[in-house]
Amino acid sequence: AVLKNPDFFEEMLKSDLLSQPVELNVS
């Protein structure tokens, strides 16, 4: 059900990036 909701997936992806700022800066 989650995968069928692009908004949720995008928010989850944003949260993932925000929770790993170091990894984001490295890449």
Order of alpha helices (4+ residues) and beta strands (2+ residues): alpha-alpha
